Amino acid sequence: MRIDPNSQSPEPVQPDSVQDPKNPASQKAEQDANAAGGVQVQLSTSAGQVAALTLQALNAPAVRTDRVDALRQAVRNGDYNATNEQVAAAMYSDMSASGANE
């Protein structure tokens, strides 16, 4: 196959643009791009939502003091009754998560 450096592309190359799918002008641009054999790209807001949730999780406190205080109070009052099986399951789960049972 031989490439001719003097050949021109059939259509001038246009810069990429982001189109709003709710905008009638964007729909017209999409139809024009599809008719010309172009490619239409739409970006979703999912990446922004994931980034916002990640930031929210990173800023959350490592210890939920309200739950710790409530549990501490229940233990003091004698209202907290965990079975041996629940204690063993919690210990096993904690060890498994930290990799201590290797």
Biopython code that builds the backbone (N, CA, C, O; Angstrom):
import numpy as np
from Bio.PDB.StructureBuilder import StructureBuilder

atoms = [
    (1, "MET", "N", (0.836, -1.168, 0.000)),
    (1, "MET", "CA", (0.000, 0.000, 0.000)),
    (1, "MET", "C", (0.881, 1.231, 0.000)),
    (1, "MET", "O", (1.878, 1.296, 0.719)),
    (2, "ARG", "N", (0.519, 2.172, -0.784)),
    (2, "ARG", "CA", (1.304, 3.390, -0.906)),
    (2, "ARG", "C", (0.493, 4.572, -0.393)),
    (2, "ARG", "O", (-0.697, 4.696, -0.684)),
    (3, "ILE", "N", (1.143, 5.428, 0.364)),
    (3, "ILE", "CA", (0.482, 6.619, 0.893)),
    (3, "ILE", "C", (0.932, 7.811, 0.077)),
    (3, "ILE", "O", (2.127, 8.061, -0.086)),
    (4, "ASP", "N", (-0.040, 8.539, -0.431)),
    (4, "ASP", "CA", (0.257, 9.725, -1.230)),
    (4, "ASP", "C", (0.265, 10.942, -0.310)),
    (4, "ASP", "O", (-0.782, 11.310, 0.222)),
    (5, "PRO", "N", (1.429, 11.578, -0.108)),
    (5, "PRO", "CA", (1.488, 12.723, 0.802)),
    (5, "PRO", "C", (0.726, 13.939, 0.269)),
    (5, "PRO", "O", (0.453, 14.873, 1.023)),
    (6, "ASN", "N", (0.385, 13.935, -1.007)),
    (6, "ASN", "CA", (-0.326, 15.068, -1.595)),
    (6, "ASN", "C", (-1.835, 14.928, -1.501)),
    (6, "ASN", "O", (-2.568, 15.855, -1.845)),
    (7, "SER", "N", (-2.305, 13.776, -1.038)),
    (7, "SER", "CA", (-3.753, 13.596, -0.957)),
    (7, "SER", "C", (-4.300, 14.380, 0.224)),
    (7, "SER", "O", (-3.602, 14.601, 1.214)),
    (8, "GLN", "N", (-5.546, 14.796, 0.112)),
    (8, "GLN", "CA", (-6.197, 15.541, 1.180)),
    (8, "GLN", "C", (-7.300, 14.674, 1.764)),
    (8, "GLN", "O", (-7.878, 13.823, 1.087)),
    (9, "SER", "N", (-7.574, 14.914, 3.031)),
    (9, "SER", "CA", (-8.652, 14.160, 3.649)),
    (9, "SER", "C", (-9.975, 14.599, 3.034)),
    (9, "SER", "O", (-10.101, 15.748, 2.611)),
    (10, "PRO", "N", (-10.965, 13.707, 2.975)),
    (10, "PRO", "CA", (-12.235, 14.052, 2.345)),
    (10, "PRO", "C", (-12.953, 15.211, 3.035)),
    (10, "PRO", "O", (-13.679, 15.959, 2.380)),
    (11, "GLU", "N", (-12.764, 15.371, 4.349)),
    (11, "GLU", "CA", (-13.414, 16.449, 5.080)),
    (11, "GLU", "C", (-12.383, 17.110, 5.980)),
    (11, "GLU", "O", (-11.466, 16.444, 6.461)),
    (12, "PRO", "N", (-12.518, 18.385, 6.211)),
    (12, "PRO", "CA", (-11.580, 19.022, 7.151)),
    (12, "PRO", "C", (-11.792, 18.476, 8.556)),
    (12, "PRO", "O", (-12.920, 18.193, 8.960)),
    (13, "VAL", "N", (-10.723, 18.336, 9.278)),
    (13, "VAL", "CA", (-10.795, 17.817, 10.640)),
    (13, "VAL", "C", (-11.279, 18.935, 11.555)),
    (13, "VAL", "O", (-10.726, 20.035, 11.554)),
    (14, "GLN", "N", (-12.325, 18.639, 12.340)),
    (14, "GLN", "CA", (-12.894, 19.609, 13.265)),
    (14, "GLN", "C", (-12.437, 19.265, 14.671)),
    (14, "GLN", "O", (-12.279, 18.089, 14.999)),
    (15, "PRO", "N", (-12.222, 20.270, 15.502)),
    (15, "PRO", "CA", (-11.857, 19.964, 16.892)),
    (15, "PRO", "C", (-13.015, 19.280, 17.595)),
    (15, "PRO", "O", (-14.184, 19.519, 17.293)),
    (16, "ASP", "N", (-12.655, 18.410, 18.554)),
    (16, "ASP", "CA", (-13.683, 17.712, 19.326)),
    (16, "ASP", "C", (-14.432, 18.706, 20.205)),
    (16, "ASP", "O", (-13.869, 19.697, 20.670)),
    (17, "SER", "N", (-15.677, 18.427, 20.417)),
    (17, "SER", "CA", (-16.467, 19.255, 21.327)),
    (17, "SER", "C", (-17.399, 18.362, 22.104)),
    (17, "SER", "O", (-17.787, 17.292, 21.634)),
    (18, "VAL", "N", (-17.758, 18.799, 23.294)),
    (18, "VAL", "CA", (-18.686, 18.057, 24.131)),
    (18, "VAL", "C", (-20.070, 18.609, 23.867)),
    (18, "VAL", "O", (-20.283, 19.821, 23.908)),
    (19, "GLN", "N", (-21.004, 17.726, 23.599)),
    (19, "GLN", "CA", (-22.364, 18.139, 23.280)),
    (19, "GLN", "C", (-23.297, 17.776, 24.416)),
    (19, "GLN", "O", (-23.149, 16.722, 25.035)),
    (20, "ASP", "N", (-24.254, 18.639, 24.690)),
    (20, "ASP", "CA", (-25.278, 18.384, 25.698)),
    (20, "ASP", "C", (-26.400, 17.600, 25.033)),
    (20, "ASP", "O", (-27.048, 18.118, 24.123)),
    (21, "PRO", "N", (-26.654, 16.340, 25.468)),
    (21, "PRO", "CA", (-27.679, 15.525, 24.803)),
    (21, "PRO", "C", (-29.086, 16.084, 24.961)),
    (21, "PRO", "O", (-29.977, 15.698, 24.203)),
    (22, "LYS", "N", (-29.321, 16.981, 25.920)),
    (22, "LYS", "CA", (-30.655, 17.540, 26.115)),
    (22, "LYS", "C", (-30.885, 18.775, 25.250)),
    (22, "LYS", "O", (-32.017, 19.240, 25.114)),
    (23, "ASN", "N", (-29.831, 19.297, 24.675)),
    (23, "ASN", "CA", (-29.907, 20.510, 23.873)),
    (23, "ASN", "C", (-30.255, 20.142, 22.429)),
    (23, "ASN", "O", (-29.582, 19.296, 21.841)),
    (24, "PRO", "N", (-31.293, 20.758, 21.842)),
    (24, "PRO", "CA", (-31.650, 20.450, 20.450)),
    (24, "PRO", "C", (-30.501, 20.704, 19.480)),
    (24, "PRO", "O", (-30.358, 19.980, 18.494)),
    (25, "ALA", "N", (-29.688, 21.710, 19.740)),
    (25, "ALA", "CA", (-28.539, 21.971, 18.870)),
    (25, "ALA", "C", (-27.551, 20.815, 18.943)),
    (25, "ALA", "O", (-26.921, 20.468, 17.945)),
    (26, "SER", "N", (-27.415, 20.219, 20.128)),
    (26, "SER", "CA", (-26.531, 19.071, 20.276)),
    (26, "SER", "C", (-27.066, 17.871, 19.503)),
    (26, "SER", "O", (-26.305, 17.127, 18.884)),
    (27, "GLN", "N", (-28.380, 17.695, 19.548)),
    (27, "GLN", "CA", (-28.975, 16.588, 18.798)),
    (27, "GLN", "C", (-28.754, 16.776, 17.308)),
    (27, "GLN", "O", (-28.496, 15.807, 16.593)),
    (28, "LYS", "N", (-28.851, 18.011, 16.831)),
    (28, "LYS", "CA", (-28.606, 18.300, 15.422)),
    (28, "LYS", "C", (-27.147, 18.015, 15.081)),
    (28, "LYS", "O", (-26.848, 17.433, 14.038)),
    (29, "ALA", "N", (-26.239, 18.430, 15.967)),
    (29, "ALA", "CA", (-24.820, 18.175, 15.743)),
    (29, "ALA", "C", (-24.541, 16.680, 15.716)),
    (29, "ALA", "O", (-23.736, 16.208, 14.914)),
    (30, "GLU", "N", (-25.202, 15.941, 16.587)),
    (30, "GLU", "CA", (-25.037, 14.483, 16.603)),
    (30, "GLU", "C", (-25.525, 13.867, 15.303)),
    (30, "GLU", "O", (-24.865, 12.996, 14.736)),
    (31, "GLN", "N", (-26.678, 14.317, 14.831)),
    (31, "GLN", "CA", (-27.209, 13.799, 13.569)),
    (31, "GLN", "C", (-26.259, 14.129, 12.425)),
    (31, "GLN", "O", (-26.018, 13.288, 11.559)),
    (32, "ASP", "N", (-25.716, 15.353, 12.414)),
    (32, "ASP", "CA", (-24.778, 15.743, 11.365)),
    (32, "ASP", "C", (-23.515, 14.890, 11.421)),
    (32, "ASP", "O", (-22.996, 14.468, 10.388)),
    (33, "ALA", "N", (-23.018, 14.636, 12.651)),
    (33, "ALA", "CA", (-21.808, 13.829, 12.813)),
    (33, "ALA", "C", (-22.048, 12.405, 12.355)),
    (33, "ALA", "O", (-21.197, 11.808, 11.697)),
    (34, "ASN", "N", (-23.225, 11.849, 12.706)),
    (34, "ASN", "CA", (-23.544, 10.488, 12.292)),
    (34, "ASN", "C", (-23.704, 10.401, 10.779)),
    (34, "ASN", "O", (-23.280, 9.424, 10.163)),
    (35, "ALA", "N", (-24.310, 11.413, 10.185)),
    (35, "ALA", "CA", (-24.496, 11.414, 8.739)),
    (35, "ALA", "C", (-23.161, 11.510, 8.027)),
    (35, "ALA", "O", (-22.999, 10.950, 6.943)),
    (36, "ALA", "N", (-22.202, 12.208, 8.616)),
    (36, "ALA", "CA", (-20.894, 12.370, 8.002)),
    (36, "ALA", "C", (-19.955, 11.226, 8.367)),
    (36, "ALA", "O", (-18.794, 11.227, 7.957)),
    (37, "GLY", "N", (-20.438, 10.259, 9.124)),
    (37, "GLY", "CA", (-19.595, 9.124, 9.513)),
    (37, "GLY", "C", (-18.718, 9.438, 10.706)),
    (37, "GLY", "O", (-17.759, 8.714, 10.971)),
    (38, "GLY", "N", (-19.024, 10.500, 11.430)),
    (38, "GLY", "CA", (-18.230, 10.902, 12.590)),
    (38, "GLY", "C", (-18.570, 10.074, 13.810)),
    (38, "GLY", "O", (-19.470, 9.234, 13.784)),
    (39, "VAL", "N", (-17.852, 10.320, 14.855)),
    (39, "VAL", "CA", (-18.056, 9.611, 16.106)),
    (39, "VAL", "C", (-18.498, 10.619, 17.146)),
    (39, "VAL", "O", (-17.895, 11.682, 17.291)),
    (40, "GLN", "N", (-19.546, 10.283, 17.864)),
    (40, "GLN", "CA", (-20.069, 11.143, 18.915)),
    (40, "GLN", "C", (-19.673, 10.554, 20.256)),
    (40, "GLN", "O", (-19.886, 9.364, 20.489)),
    (41, "VAL", "N", (-19.106, 11.348, 21.136)),
    (41, "VAL", "CA", (-18.692, 10.899, 22.453)),
    (41, "VAL", "C", (-19.458, 11.703, 23.485)),
    (41, "VAL", "O", (-19.530, 12.929, 23.406)),
    (42, "GLN", "N", (-20.034, 10.995, 24.463)),
    (42, "GLN", "CA", (-20.731, 11.660, 25.552)),
    (42, "GLN", "C", (-20.104, 11.220, 26.866)),
    (42, "GLN", "O", (-19.899, 10.029, 27.100)),
    (43, "LEU", "N", (-19.806, 12.176, 27.711)),
    (43, "LEU", "CA", (-19.221, 11.884, 29.013)),
    (43, "LEU", "C", (-20.331, 11.876, 30.061)),
    (43, "LEU", "O", (-21.217, 12.731, 30.054)),
    (44, "SER", "N", (-20.266, 10.915, 30.942)),
    (44, "SER", "CA", (-21.277, 10.839, 31.989)),
    (44, "SER", "C", (-20.785, 11.567, 33.229)),
    (44, "SER", "O", (-19.615, 11.938, 33.323)),
    (45, "THR", "N", (-21.672, 11.762, 34.159)),
    (45, "THR", "CA", (-21.311, 12.413, 35.419)),
    (45, "THR", "C", (-20.895, 11.394, 36.471)),
    (45, "THR", "O", (-20.629, 11.766, 37.614)),
    (46, "SER", "N", (-20.836, 10.131, 36.112)),
    (46, "SER", "CA", (-20.493, 9.085, 37.086)),
    (46, "SER", "C", (-19.111, 9.293, 37.688)),
    (46, "SER", "O", (-18.923, 9.088, 38.887)),
    (47, "ALA", "N", (-18.150, 9.695, 36.881)),
    (47, "ALA", "CA", (-16.790, 9.886, 37.391)),
    (47, "ALA", "C", (-16.773, 10.971, 38.458)),
    (47, "ALA", "O", (-16.082, 10.833, 39.467)),
    (48, "GLY", "N", (-17.516, 12.034, 38.252)),
    (48, "GLY", "CA", (-17.592, 13.099, 39.247)),
    (48, "GLY", "C", (-18.257, 12.632, 40.525)),
    (48, "GLY", "O", (-17.846, 13.003, 41.624)),
    (49, "GLN", "N", (-19.289, 11.815, 40.373)),
    (49, "GLN", "CA", (-19.984, 11.289, 41.549)),
    (49, "GLN", "C", (-19.079, 10.351, 42.333)),
    (49, "GLN", "O", (-19.066, 10.388, 43.563)),
    (50, "VAL", "N", (-18.324, 9.513, 41.639)),
    (50, "VAL", "CA", (-17.402, 8.588, 42.306)),
    (50, "VAL", "C", (-16.328, 9.382, 43.047)),
    (50, "VAL", "O", (-15.981, 9.055, 44.181)),
    (51, "ALA", "N", (-15.808, 10.419, 42.407)),
    (51, "ALA", "CA", (-14.789, 11.243, 43.058)),
    (51, "ALA", "C", (-15.345, 11.919, 44.307)),
    (51, "ALA", "O", (-14.664, 11.981, 45.331)),
    (52, "ALA", "N", (-16.572, 12.423, 44.234)),
    (52, "ALA", "CA", (-17.182, 13.079, 45.390)),
    (52, "ALA", "C", (-17.408, 12.092, 46.528)),
    (52, "ALA", "O", (-17.173, 12.425, 47.690)),
    (53, "LEU", "N", (-17.861, 10.881, 46.207)),
    (53, "LEU", "CA", (-18.075, 9.865, 47.242)),
    (53, "LEU", "C", (-16.760, 9.400, 47.847)),
    (53, "LEU", "O", (-16.685, 9.135, 49.047)),
    (54, "THR", "N", (-15.728, 9.300, 47.027)),
    (54, "THR", "CA", (-14.406, 8.916, 47.530)),
    (54, "THR", "C", (-13.897, 9.957, 48.507)),
    (54, "THR", "O", (-13.386, 9.619, 49.575)),
    (55, "LEU", "N", (-14.036, 11.228, 48.141)),
    (55, "LEU", "CA", (-13.608, 12.303, 49.030)),
    (55, "LEU", "C", (-14.395, 12.274, 50.337)),
    (55, "LEU", "O", (-13.830, 12.475, 51.412)),
    (56, "GLN", "N", (-15.693, 12.026, 50.243)),
    (56, "GLN", "CA", (-16.536, 11.951, 51.430)),
    (56, "GLN", "C", (-16.084, 10.794, 52.329)),
    (56, "GLN", "O", (-16.022, 10.949, 53.549)),
    (57, "ALA", "N", (-15.771, 9.645, 51.739)),
    (57, "ALA", "CA", (-15.320, 8.487, 52.524)),
    (57, "ALA", "C", (-13.963, 8.755, 53.170)),
    (57, "ALA", "O", (-13.725, 8.349, 54.308)),
    (58, "LEU", "N", (-13.077, 9.432, 52.453)),
    (58, "LEU", "CA", (-11.760, 9.734, 53.006)),
    (58, "LEU", "C", (-11.843, 10.734, 54.157)),
    (58, "LEU", "O", (-10.999, 10.723, 55.052)),
    (59, "ASN", "N", (-12.853, 11.592, 54.135)),
    (59, "ASN", "CA", (-13.010, 12.582, 55.189)),
    (59, "ASN", "C", (-13.845, 12.077, 56.363)),
    (59, "ASN", "O", (-13.979, 12.775, 57.367)),
    (60, "ALA", "N", (-14.402, 10.886, 56.251)),
    (60, "ALA", "CA", (-15.202, 10.321, 57.341)),
    (60, "ALA", "C", (-14.267, 9.918, 58.481)),
    (60, "ALA", "O", (-13.145, 9.475, 58.236)),
    (61, "PRO", "N", (-14.719, 10.070, 59.709)),
    (61, "PRO", "CA", (-13.850, 9.701, 60.832)),
    (61, "PRO", "C", (-13.607, 8.193, 60.858)),
    (61, "PRO", "O", (-14.486, 7.405, 60.511)),
    (62, "ALA", "N", (-12.408, 7.807, 61.271)),
    (62, "ALA", "CA", (-12.056, 6.385, 61.342)),
    (62, "ALA", "C", (-12.841, 5.688, 62.444)),
    (62, "ALA", "O", (-13.150, 4.502, 62.336)),
    (63, "VAL", "N", (-13.160, 6.417, 63.494)),
    (63, "VAL", "CA", (-13.911, 5.855, 64.614)),
    (63, "VAL", "C", (-15.220, 6.630, 64.730)),
    (63, "VAL", "O", (-15.235, 7.857, 64.819)),
    (64, "ARG", "N", (-16.308, 5.884, 64.726)),
    (64, "ARG", "CA", (-17.616, 6.526, 64.890)),
    (64, "ARG", "C", (-17.889, 6.637, 66.382)),
    (64, "ARG", "O", (-18.426, 5.718, 67.002)),
    (65, "THR", "N", (-17.517, 7.757, 66.937)),
    (65, "THR", "CA", (-17.568, 7.941, 68.388)),
    (65, "THR", "C", (-18.971, 7.790, 68.952)),
    (65, "THR", "O", (-19.129, 7.343, 70.088)),
    (66, "ASP", "N", (-19.991, 8.150, 68.188)),
    (66, "ASP", "CA", (-21.352, 8.003, 68.702)),
    (66, "ASP", "C", (-21.692, 6.537, 68.938)),
    (66, "ASP", "O", (-22.331, 6.200, 69.935)),
    (67, "ARG", "N", (-21.269, 5.663, 68.026)),
    (67, "ARG", "CA", (-21.543, 4.226, 68.204)),
    (67, "ARG", "C", (-20.680, 3.626, 69.301)),
    (67, "ARG", "O", (-21.139, 2.776, 70.064)),
    (68, "VAL", "N", (-19.418, 4.073, 69.380)),
    (68, "VAL", "CA", (-18.527, 3.577, 70.437)),
    (68, "VAL", "C", (-19.059, 3.976, 71.805)),
    (68, "VAL", "O", (-19.075, 3.167, 72.733)),
    (69, "ASP", "N", (-19.495, 5.227, 71.928)),
    (69, "ASP", "CA", (-20.033, 5.693, 73.216)),
    (69, "ASP", "C", (-21.300, 4.932, 73.604)),
    (69, "ASP", "O", (-21.485, 4.584, 74.770)),
    (70, "ALA", "N", (-22.173, 4.675, 72.624)),
    (70, "ALA", "CA", (-23.406, 3.932, 72.913)),
    (70, "ALA", "C", (-23.082, 2.505, 73.364)),
    (70, "ALA", "O", (-23.698, 1.995, 74.299)),
    (71, "LEU", "N", (-22.120, 1.863, 72.704)),
    (71, "LEU", "CA", (-21.725, 0.507, 73.090)),
    (71, "LEU", "C", (-21.071, 0.506, 74.468)),
    (71, "LEU", "O", (-21.344, -0.371, 75.287)),
    (72, "ARG", "N", (-20.219, 1.477, 74.720)),
    (72, "ARG", "CA", (-19.556, 1.582, 76.026)),
    (72, "ARG", "C", (-20.598, 1.731, 77.139)),
    (72, "ARG", "O", (-20.481, 1.111, 78.197)),
    (73, "GLN", "N", (-21.609, 2.553, 76.892)),
    (73, "GLN", "CA", (-22.667, 2.758, 77.885)),
    (73, "GLN", "C", (-23.474, 1.475, 78.096)),
    (73, "GLN", "O", (-23.840, 1.150, 79.225)),
    (74, "ALA", "N", (-23.752, 0.746, 77.011)),
    (74, "ALA", "CA", (-24.503, -0.508, 77.130)),
    (74, "ALA", "C", (-23.723, -1.532, 77.939)),
    (74, "ALA", "O", (-24.313, -2.276, 78.722)),
    (75, "VAL", "N", (-22.406, -1.584, 77.764)),
    (75, "VAL", "CA", (-21.571, -2.510, 78.540)),
    (75, "VAL", "C", (-21.594, -2.116, 80.012)),
    (75, "VAL", "O", (-21.730, -2.977, 80.882)),
    (76, "ARG", "N", (-21.464, -0.839, 80.295)),
    (76, "ARG", "CA", (-21.486, -0.362, 81.689)),
    (76, "ARG", "C", (-22.813, -0.684, 82.387)),
    (76, "ARG", "O", (-22.848, -1.042, 83.564)),
    (77, "ASN", "N", (-23.907, -0.543, 81.619)),
    (77, "ASN", "CA", (-25.233, -0.784, 82.192)),
    (77, "ASN", "C", (-25.575, -2.270, 82.264)),
    (77, "ASN", "O", (-26.580, -2.645, 82.868)),
    (78, "GLY", "N", (-24.755, -3.112, 81.657)),
    (78, "GLY", "CA", (-25.051, -4.542, 81.618)),
    (78, "GLY", "C", (-26.089, -4.900, 80.571)),
    (78, "GLY", "O", (-26.655, -5.993, 80.607)),
    (79, "ASP", "N", (-26.347, -3.986, 79.632)),
    (79, "ASP", "CA", (-27.344, -4.225, 78.586)),
    (79, "ASP", "C", (-26.766, -4.903, 77.345)),
    (79, "ASP", "O", (-27.510, -5.305, 76.450)),
    (80, "TYR", "N", (-25.445, -5.029, 77.292)),
    (80, "TYR", "CA", (-24.821, -5.629, 76.110)),
    (80, "TYR", "C", (-24.541, -7.086, 76.399)),
    (80, "TYR", "O", (-23.754, -7.415, 77.287)),
    (81, "ASN", "N", (-25.190, -7.962, 75.644)),
    (81, "ASN", "CA", (-25.028, -9.397, 75.840)),
    (81, "ASN", "C", (-24.638, -10.044, 74.527)),
    (81, "ASN", "O", (-25.480, -10.266, 73.657)),
    (82, "ALA", "N", (-23.366, -10.341, 74.390)),
    (82, "ALA", "CA", (-22.891, -11.020, 73.185)),
    (82, "ALA", "C", (-22.652, -12.489, 73.520)),
    (82, "ALA", "O", (-22.110, -12.812, 74.577)),
    (83, "THR", "N", (-23.059, -13.372, 72.619)),
    (83, "THR", "CA", (-22.836, -14.802, 72.833)),
    (83, "THR", "C", (-21.381, -15.135, 72.532)),
    (83, "THR", "O", (-20.672, -14.359, 71.890)),
    (84, "ASN", "N", (-20.946, -16.302, 73.007)),
    (84, "ASN", "CA", (-19.584, -16.755, 72.716)),
    (84, "ASN", "C", (-19.360, -16.866, 71.209)),
    (84, "ASN", "O", (-18.285, -16.540, 70.705)),
    (85, "GLU", "N", (-20.381, -17.327, 70.504)),
    (85, "GLU", "CA", (-20.267, -17.473, 69.053)),
    (85, "GLU", "C", (-20.095, -16.112, 68.370)),
    (85, "GLU", "O", (-19.322, -15.983, 67.421)),
    (86, "GLN", "N", (-20.814, -15.105, 68.855)),
    (86, "GLN", "CA", (-20.682, -13.765, 68.267)),
    (86, "GLN", "C", (-19.288, -13.192, 68.515)),
    (86, "GLN", "O", (-18.699, -12.572, 67.629)),
    (87, "VAL", "N", (-18.768, -13.401, 69.713)),
    (87, "VAL", "CA", (-17.427, -12.918, 70.036)),
    (87, "VAL", "C", (-16.394, -13.632, 69.164)),
    (87, "VAL", "O", (-15.506, -12.990, 68.603)),
    (88, "ALA", "N", (-16.509, -14.967, 69.047)),
    (88, "ALA", "CA", (-15.565, -15.737, 68.239)),
    (88, "ALA", "C", (-15.642, -15.323, 66.766)),
    (88, "ALA", "O", (-14.611, -15.186, 66.107)),
    (89, "ALA", "N", (-16.845, -15.126, 66.254)),
    (89, "ALA", "CA", (-17.006, -14.724, 64.860)),
    (89, "ALA", "C", (-16.390, -13.348, 64.618)),
    (89, "ALA", "O", (-15.752, -13.130, 63.589)),
    (90, "ALA", "N", (-16.575, -12.425, 65.551)),
    (90, "ALA", "CA", (-16.006, -11.086, 65.412)),
    (90, "ALA", "C", (-14.480, -11.138, 65.461)),
    (90, "ALA", "O", (-13.806, -10.444, 64.700)),
    (91, "MET", "N", (-13.933, -11.975, 66.372)),
    (91, "MET", "CA", (-12.477, -12.110, 66.460)),
    (91, "MET", "C", (-11.910, -12.714, 65.181)),
    (91, "MET", "O", (-10.885, -12.257, 64.674)),
    (92, "TYR", "N", (-12.574, -13.737, 64.663)),
    (92, "TYR", "CA", (-12.118, -14.375, 63.435)),
    (92, "TYR", "C", (-12.181, -13.402, 62.258)),
    (92, "TYR", "O", (-11.259, -13.329, 61.446)),
    (93, "SER", "N", (-13.272, -12.665, 62.183)),
    (93, "SER", "CA", (-13.430, -11.688, 61.101)),
    (93, "SER", "C", (-12.351, -10.628, 61.151)),
    (93, "SER", "O", (-11.801, -10.239, 60.120)),
    (94, "ASP", "N", (-12.049, -10.159, 62.355)),
    (94, "ASP", "CA", (-11.004, -9.144, 62.518)),
    (94, "ASP", "C", (-9.641, -9.693, 62.127)),
    (94, "ASP", "O", (-8.869, -9.016, 61.447)),
    (95, "MET", "N", (-9.339, -10.920, 62.554)),
    (95, "MET", "CA", (-8.059, -11.531, 62.200)),
    (95, "MET", "C", (-7.957, -11.790, 60.699)),
    (95, "MET", "O", (-6.895, -11.604, 60.106)),
    (96, "SER", "N", (-9.043, -12.211, 60.096)),
    (96, "SER", "CA", (-9.037, -12.477, 58.657)),
    (96, "SER", "C", (-8.801, -11.211, 57.868)),
    (96, "SER", "O", (-8.071, -11.220, 56.877)),
    (97, "ALA", "N", (-9.410, -10.124, 58.295)),
    (97, "ALA", "CA", (-9.277, -8.849, 57.586)),
    (97, "ALA", "C", (-7.863, -8.308, 57.697)),
    (97, "ALA", "O", (-7.378, -7.667, 56.764)),
    (98, "SER", "N", (-7.190, -8.552, 58.814)),
    (98, "SER", "CA", (-5.850, -8.017, 59.001)),
    (98, "SER", "C", (-4.767, -8.971, 58.510)),
    (98, "SER", "O", (-3.588, -8.616, 58.506)),
    (99, "GLY", "N", (-5.153, -10.182, 58.095)),
    (99, "GLY", "CA", (-4.185, -11.142, 57.593)),
    (99, "GLY", "C", (-3.402, -11.850, 58.682)),
    (99, "GLY", "O", (-2.342, -12.415, 58.411)),
    (100, "ALA", "N", (-3.904, -11.832, 59.906)),
    (100, "ALA", "CA", (-3.190, -12.429, 61.047)),
    (100, "ALA", "C", (-3.307, -13.953, 61.083)),
    (100, "ALA", "O", (-2.587, -14.600, 61.843)),
    (101, "ASN", "N", (-4.185, -14.533, 60.290)),
    (101, "ASN", "CA", (-4.371, -15.997, 60.365)),
    (101, "ASN", "C", (-3.562, -16.723, 59.298)),
    (101, "ASN", "O", (-3.909, -17.843, 58.924)),
    (102, "GLU", "N", (-2.502, -16.117, 58.805)),
    (102, "GLU", "CA", (-1.693, -16.765, 57.758)),
    (102, "GLU", "C", (-0.806, -17.817, 58.321)),
    (102, "GLU", "O", (-0.061, -18.458, 57.581)),
]
sb = StructureBuilder()
sb.init_structure("model")
sb.init_model(0)
sb.init_chain("A")
sb.init_seg("    ")
for serial, (resi, resn, name, xyz) in enumerate(atoms, 1):
    if name == "N":
        sb.init_residue(resn, " ", resi, " ")
    sb.init_atom(name, np.array(xyz, "f"), 0.0, 1.0, " ", f" {name:<3s}", serial, name[0])
structure = sb.get_structure()
